[in-house]
Amino acid sequence: MSKLQQELDYAKLGMKIKSLRLRKGLTQDNLAEMVSCNTSHISNIENNHVKISLPTLVHVCNALDTTIDYILADEYDQTSSVLEQEILH
């Protein structure tokens, strides 16, 4: 099965969000307020009890001053960006 057909690793994704949140000195309450969702939803995302939606992921990344690429980096087969690939070819 190709990587594109596989399910995202939501456990890793949640741990990465939690790690970034803690490095920023934010509580789950702080992040939930910034993202306009419930604190329990942030907890559920971080603990892999729910799958984060794309719109929520975008809001979380914006709130944590990071990119979706960084959050999902472990999911890529190749770590070089599409732009780097285009420049090299």
DSSP file (Angstrom, degrees, kcal/mol; ACC not computed):
  #  RESIDUE AA STRUCTURE BP1 BP2  ACC     N-H-->O    O-->H-N    N-H-->O    O-->H-N    TCO  KAPPA ALPHA  PHI   PSI    X-CA   Y-CA   Z-CA
    1    1 A M              0   0    0      0, 0.0     5,-0.1     0, 0.0     2,-0.0   0.000 360.0 360.0 360.0 132.4    0.0    0.0    0.0
    2    2 A S    >>  -     0   0    0      1,-0.1     4,-0.8     3,-0.0     3,-0.8  -0.304 360.0-112.0 -72.9 160.7    1.4    3.4   -0.9
    3    3 A K  G >4 S+     0   0    0      1,-0.2     3,-0.6     2,-0.2    -1,-0.1   0.843 116.9  58.9 -60.6 -34.8    1.9    6.1    1.7
    4    4 A L  G 34 S+     0   0    0      1,-0.2    -1,-0.2     4,-0.0     4,-0.1   0.810 105.5  49.0 -66.4 -28.9   -0.8    8.2    0.1
    5    5 A Q  G <4 S+     0   0    0     -3,-0.8    -1,-0.2     2,-0.1    -2,-0.2   0.630  95.2  94.4 -85.3 -14.0   -3.3    5.4    0.7
    6    6 A Q  S << S-     0   0    0     -4,-0.8     2,-0.2    -3,-0.6     3,-0.1  -0.387  84.0-103.3 -77.9 156.8   -2.4    4.9    4.3
    7    7 A E        -     0   0    0      1,-0.1    -1,-0.1    -2,-0.1    -2,-0.1  -0.503  40.7-103.8 -72.8 143.0   -4.1    6.5    7.2
    8    8 A L        -     0   0    0     -2,-0.2     2,-1.4     1,-0.1     3,-0.1  -0.364  33.0-112.3 -61.8 149.8   -2.4    9.5    8.8
    9    9 A D     >  +     0   0    0      1,-0.2     4,-2.2     2,-0.1     3,-0.2  -0.703  39.1 178.9 -86.6  89.8   -0.8    8.7   12.1
   10   10 A Y  H  > S+     0   0    0     -2,-1.4     4,-2.4     1,-0.2    38,-0.2   0.751  76.0  60.6 -67.8 -24.6   -3.1   10.8   14.3
   11   11 A A  H  > S+     0   0    0      2,-0.2     4,-2.1     1,-0.2    -1,-0.2   0.945 108.6  42.6 -66.6 -47.0   -1.3    9.7   17.5
   12   12 A K  H  > S+     0   0    0      2,-0.2     4,-2.4     1,-0.2    -2,-0.2   0.907 113.6  53.2 -62.7 -42.6    2.0   11.2   16.2
   13   13 A L  H  X S+     0   0    0     -4,-2.2     4,-2.2     1,-0.2    -2,-0.2   0.922 109.8  47.5 -60.0 -45.8    0.1   14.3   15.0
   14   14 A G  H  X S+     0   0    0     -4,-2.4     4,-2.4     1,-0.2    -1,-0.2   0.886 111.3  50.7 -63.4 -40.3   -1.5   14.8   18.4
   15   15 A M  H  X S+     0   0    0     -4,-2.1     4,-2.6     2,-0.2    -1,-0.2   0.881 109.9  50.4 -65.4 -37.4    1.8   14.4   20.2
   16   16 A K  H  X S+     0   0    0     -4,-2.4     4,-2.5     2,-0.2    -2,-0.2   0.911 110.5  49.0 -67.7 -41.6    3.4   16.9   17.9
   17   17 A I  H  X S+     0   0    0     -4,-2.2     4,-2.6     2,-0.2    -2,-0.2   0.932 112.7  48.5 -61.3 -45.7    0.6   19.4   18.5
   18   18 A K  H  X S+     0   0    0     -4,-2.4     4,-2.7     1,-0.2    -2,-0.2   0.920 110.8  50.5 -61.0 -44.5    1.0   18.9   22.3
   19   19 A S  H  X S+     0   0    0     -4,-2.6     4,-2.3     1,-0.2    -1,-0.2   0.921 112.6  45.7 -60.5 -45.7    4.7   19.3   22.1
   20   20 A L  H  X S+     0   0    0     -4,-2.5     4,-1.7     2,-0.2    -1,-0.2   0.910 111.9  52.3 -63.8 -42.1    4.4   22.6   20.2
   21   21 A R  H  <>S+     0   0    0     -4,-2.6     5,-2.5     1,-0.2     4,-0.3   0.927 111.4  46.1 -59.7 -46.1    1.7   23.9   22.5
   22   22 A L  H ><5S+     0   0    0     -4,-2.7     3,-1.3     1,-0.2    -1,-0.2   0.886 109.0  54.7 -66.5 -39.0    3.9   23.2   25.6
   23   23 A R  H 3<5S+     0   0    0     -4,-2.3    -1,-0.2     1,-0.3    -2,-0.2   0.830 107.8  51.2 -62.6 -30.8    7.0   24.8   24.0
   24   24 A K  T 3<5S-     0   0    0     -4,-1.7    -1,-0.3    -5,-0.2    -2,-0.2   0.518 116.3-118.7 -81.9  -5.5    4.8   27.9   23.4
   25   25 A G  T < 5 +     0   0    0     -3,-1.3     2,-0.3    -4,-0.3    -3,-0.2   0.785  64.9 144.9  73.4  27.5    3.8   27.8   27.1
   26   26 A L      < -     0   0    0     -5,-2.5    -1,-0.3    -6,-0.2     2,-0.2  -0.759  42.1-141.0-101.2 144.4    0.1   27.4   26.2
   27   27 A T     >  -     0   0    0     -2,-0.3     4,-2.3     1,-0.1     5,-0.2  -0.483  33.5-105.8 -87.4 169.1   -2.5   25.4   28.1
   28   28 A Q  H  > S+     0   0    0      1,-0.2     4,-2.7     2,-0.2     5,-0.2   0.875 124.8  55.4 -61.6 -35.5   -5.1   23.4   26.3
   29   29 A D  H  > S+     0   0    0      2,-0.2     4,-2.3     1,-0.2    -1,-0.2   0.928 106.7  49.5 -61.0 -45.7   -7.5   26.2   27.4
   30   30 A N  H  > S+     0   0    0      1,-0.2     4,-2.2     2,-0.2    -2,-0.2   0.946 114.2  44.3 -58.4 -50.1   -5.3   28.8   25.7
   31   31 A L  H  X S+     0   0    0     -4,-2.3     4,-2.1     1,-0.2     5,-0.2   0.906 111.3  53.4 -64.1 -42.1   -5.1   26.9   22.4
   32   32 A A  H  X>S+     0   0    0     -4,-2.7     5,-2.4     1,-0.2     4,-1.1   0.905 109.6  48.8 -59.4 -41.4   -8.8   26.0   22.4
   33   33 A E  H  <5S+     0   0    0     -4,-2.3     3,-0.3     1,-0.2    -1,-0.2   0.910 111.6  49.1 -65.0 -41.8   -9.7   29.7   22.8
   34   34 A M  H  <5S+     0   0    0     -4,-2.2    -1,-0.2     1,-0.2    -2,-0.2   0.825 117.6  40.9 -65.5 -31.7   -7.3   30.6   20.0
   35   35 A V  H  <5S-     0   0    0     -4,-2.1    -1,-0.2    -5,-0.2    -2,-0.2   0.533 109.8-122.7 -94.2  -9.3   -8.8   28.0   17.7
   36   36 A S  T  <5S+     0   0    0     -4,-1.1     2,-0.3    -3,-0.3    -3,-0.2   0.945  72.8 107.6  63.2  51.4  -12.4   28.6   18.8
   37   37 A C  S   <S-     0   0    0     -5,-2.4    -1,-0.3    -6,-0.1     2,-0.2  -0.862  75.0 -75.2-141.6 179.4  -13.1   25.1   20.0
   38   38 A N    >>  -     0   0    0     -2,-0.3     4,-1.5     1,-0.1     3,-0.6  -0.481  32.5-126.1 -78.6 148.4  -13.6   23.3   23.3
   39   39 A T  H 3> S+     0   0    0      1,-0.2     4,-2.3     2,-0.2     5,-0.2   0.877 112.4  58.5 -57.8 -38.5  -10.7   22.5   25.6
   40   40 A S  H 3> S+     0   0    0      1,-0.2     4,-2.6     2,-0.2    -1,-0.2   0.829 100.8  56.1 -63.4 -30.5  -11.9   18.9   25.6
   41   41 A H  H <> S+     0   0    0     -3,-0.6     4,-2.2     2,-0.2    -1,-0.2   0.912 107.1  48.2 -68.1 -41.5  -11.5   18.8   21.8
   42   42 A I  H  X S+     0   0    0     -4,-1.5     4,-2.7     2,-0.2    -2,-0.2   0.932 112.8  49.3 -61.7 -45.2   -7.9   19.9   22.0
   43   43 A S  H  X S+     0   0    0     -4,-2.3     4,-2.0     1,-0.2    -2,-0.2   0.921 110.5  50.1 -58.8 -45.3   -7.4   17.2   24.7
   44   44 A N  H  <>S+     0   0    0     -4,-2.6     5,-3.2     2,-0.2     6,-1.2   0.860 111.6  48.5 -64.1 -36.1   -9.0   14.6   22.4
   45   45 A I  H ><5S+     0   0    0     -4,-2.2     3,-1.4     3,-0.2    -2,-0.2   0.947 112.9  47.2 -66.6 -48.9   -6.8   15.6   19.5
   46   46 A E  H 3<5S+     0   0    0     -4,-2.7    -2,-0.2     1,-0.3    -1,-0.2   0.812 116.0  45.0 -64.1 -30.3   -3.7   15.4   21.5
   47   47 A N  T 3<5S-     0   0    0     -4,-2.0    -1,-0.3    -5,-0.2    -2,-0.2   0.247 113.0-115.1-100.5  12.4   -4.6   12.0   23.0
   48   48 A N  T < 5S+     0   0    0     -3,-1.4    -3,-0.2   -38,-0.2   -37,-0.1   0.836  78.1 126.2  60.8  37.4   -5.7   10.5   19.7
   49   49 A H  S   <S+     0   0    0     -5,-3.2     2,-0.3     1,-0.2    -4,-0.2   0.648  76.4  24.5 -94.7 -19.2   -9.4   10.1   20.7
   50   50 A V  S    S-     0   0    0     -6,-1.2     2,-0.5    -9,-0.1    -1,-0.2  -0.960  82.6-114.0-138.2 157.6  -10.6   12.0   17.6
   51   51 A K        -     0   0    0     -2,-0.3     2,-0.2    -3,-0.1    -6,-0.1  -0.822  36.3-122.5 -91.8 128.4   -9.2   12.7   14.2
   52   52 A I        -     0   0    0     -2,-0.5     2,-0.1    -7,-0.1   -39,-0.0  -0.480  24.0-128.6 -71.6 137.3   -8.5   16.4   13.6
   53   53 A S     >  -     0   0    0     -2,-0.2     4,-2.7     1,-0.1     5,-0.2  -0.454  20.8-112.7 -80.8 159.5  -10.3   18.0   10.7
   54   54 A L  H  > S+     0   0    0      1,-0.2     4,-2.4     2,-0.2     5,-0.2   0.923 116.6  50.7 -60.5 -46.2   -8.3   19.9    8.1
   55   55 A P  H  > S+     0   0    0      0, 0.0     4,-2.1     0, 0.0    -1,-0.2   0.913 112.9  46.6 -59.5 -40.3   -9.9   23.3    9.0
   56   56 A T  H  > S+     0   0    0      2,-0.2     4,-2.8     1,-0.2    -2,-0.2   0.903 110.1  53.6 -67.7 -39.6   -9.1   22.7   12.7
   57   57 A L  H  X S+     0   0    0     -4,-2.7     4,-2.7     1,-0.2    -1,-0.2   0.910 108.2  50.3 -60.0 -42.1   -5.6   21.6   11.8
   58   58 A V  H  X S+     0   0    0     -4,-2.4     4,-2.3     2,-0.2    -1,-0.2   0.928 112.3  47.0 -61.2 -45.7   -5.1   24.9    9.8
   59   59 A H  H  X S+     0   0    0     -4,-2.1     4,-2.5     2,-0.2    -2,-0.2   0.905 112.5  49.6 -63.2 -42.0   -6.4   26.9   12.8
   60   60 A V  H  X S+     0   0    0     -4,-2.8     4,-2.1     2,-0.2    -2,-0.2   0.931 111.1  49.4 -63.0 -45.8   -4.1   25.0   15.3
   61   61 A C  H  <>S+     0   0    0     -4,-2.7     5,-2.7     1,-0.2     4,-0.3   0.915 112.0  48.5 -60.8 -43.3   -1.1   25.5   13.0
   62   62 A N  H ><5S+     0   0    0     -4,-2.3     3,-1.1     1,-0.2    -1,-0.2   0.920 111.7  49.4 -61.7 -43.8   -1.8   29.2   12.8
   63   63 A A  H 3<5S+     0   0    0     -4,-2.5    -1,-0.2     1,-0.3    -2,-0.2   0.835 114.6  44.7 -65.5 -32.7   -2.3   29.5   16.5
   64   64 A L  T 3<5S-     0   0    0     -4,-2.1    -1,-0.3    -5,-0.2    -2,-0.2   0.340 110.4-121.6 -94.0   6.3    1.0   27.7   17.1
   65   65 A D  T < 5S+     0   0    0     -3,-1.1     2,-0.2    -4,-0.3    -3,-0.2   0.914  74.6 112.6  53.0  47.9    2.9   29.7   14.5
   66   66 A T      < -     0   0    0     -5,-2.7     2,-0.3    -6,-0.1    -1,-0.2  -0.784  63.6-108.9-135.4-179.7    3.8   26.6   12.5
   67   67 A T     >  -     0   0    0     -2,-0.2     4,-2.0     1,-0.1     5,-0.2  -0.778  20.5-122.3-113.7 158.3    3.0   25.0    9.2
   68   68 A I  H  > S+     0   0    0     -2,-0.3     4,-2.6     1,-0.2     5,-0.1   0.871 114.5  60.8 -62.9 -36.0    1.0   22.0    8.2
   69   69 A D  H  4 S+     0   0    0      1,-0.2     4,-0.5     2,-0.2    -1,-0.2   0.922 105.0  47.1 -56.2 -44.8    4.1   20.7    6.5
   70   70 A Y  H >4 S+     0   0    0      1,-0.2     3,-0.9     2,-0.2     4,-0.3   0.927 113.0  48.0 -64.6 -44.5    5.9   20.7    9.9
   71   71 A I  H 3< S+     0   0    0     -4,-2.0     3,-0.3     1,-0.2    -1,-0.2   0.882 120.7  37.1 -62.9 -38.7    3.1   19.0   11.7
   72   72 A L  T >< S+     0   0    0     -4,-2.6     3,-2.6     1,-0.2     4,-0.5   0.312  81.5 113.8 -97.3   8.4    2.8   16.3    9.0
   73   73 A A  G X  S+     0   0    0     -3,-0.9     3,-1.2    -4,-0.5    -1,-0.2   0.823  73.4  56.8 -52.9 -37.1    6.5   16.0    8.2
   74   74 A D  G 3  S+     0   0    0     -3,-0.3    -1,-0.3    -4,-0.3    -2,-0.1   0.636  99.7  61.8 -70.1 -12.0    6.7   12.4    9.5
   75   75 A E  G <  S+     0   0    0     -3,-2.6    -1,-0.2     3,-0.0     2,-0.2   0.609  85.3  93.6 -89.0 -12.9    4.0   11.4    7.1
   76   76 A Y    <   -     0   0    0     -3,-1.2     3,-0.1    -4,-0.5   -72,-0.0  -0.572  63.6-150.7 -85.1 142.7    6.0   12.3    4.0
   77   77 A D  S    S+     0   0    0     -2,-0.2     2,-0.4     1,-0.2    -1,-0.1   0.889  94.3  35.9 -70.6 -41.2    8.1    9.7    2.1
   78   78 A Q        -     0   0    0      2,-0.1    -1,-0.2     1,-0.1    -3,-0.0  -0.944  69.9-157.1-115.1 133.7   10.4   12.5    1.0
   79   79 A T        +     0   0    0     -2,-0.4     2,-0.1    -3,-0.1    -1,-0.1   0.625  64.8  99.5 -86.6 -11.8   11.2   15.4    3.3
   80   80 A S  S    S-     0   0    0      1,-0.1    -2,-0.1     2,-0.1     2,-0.0  -0.476  79.2-111.1 -74.3 147.9   12.1   17.8    0.6
   81   81 A S     >  -     0   0    0     -2,-0.1     4,-2.1     1,-0.1     5,-0.1  -0.264  18.3-113.9 -76.9 163.3    9.5   20.3   -0.4
   82   82 A V  H  > S+     0   0    0      1,-0.2     4,-2.4     2,-0.2     5,-0.2   0.893 119.0  55.2 -60.8 -40.8    7.6   20.3   -3.7
   83   83 A L  H  > S+     0   0    0      1,-0.2     4,-2.4     2,-0.2    -1,-0.2   0.917 106.4  50.0 -60.8 -44.5    9.2   23.7   -4.4
   84   84 A E  H  > S+     0   0    0      1,-0.2     4,-2.3     2,-0.2    -1,-0.2   0.909 110.4  51.0 -60.2 -41.7   12.7   22.2   -3.9
   85   85 A Q  H  X S+     0   0    0     -4,-2.1     4,-1.2     1,-0.2    -2,-0.2   0.901 110.3  48.7 -62.8 -41.2   11.8   19.3   -6.2
   86   86 A E  H  < S+     0   0    0     -4,-2.4    -1,-0.2     1,-0.2    -2,-0.2   0.881 111.7  49.5 -66.3 -38.6   10.6   21.8   -8.9
   87   87 A I  H  < S+     0   0    0     -4,-2.4    -2,-0.2     1,-0.2    -1,-0.2   0.896 110.4  50.6 -67.2 -39.7   13.8   23.8   -8.6
   88   88 A L  H  <        0   0    0     -4,-2.3    -1,-0.2     1,-0.2    -2,-0.2   0.746 360.0 360.0 -71.3 -23.8   16.0   20.7   -8.9
   89   89 A H     <        0   0    0     -4,-1.2    -1,-0.2    -5,-0.2    -2,-0.2   0.420 360.0 360.0-100.6 360.0   14.3   19.5  -12.0
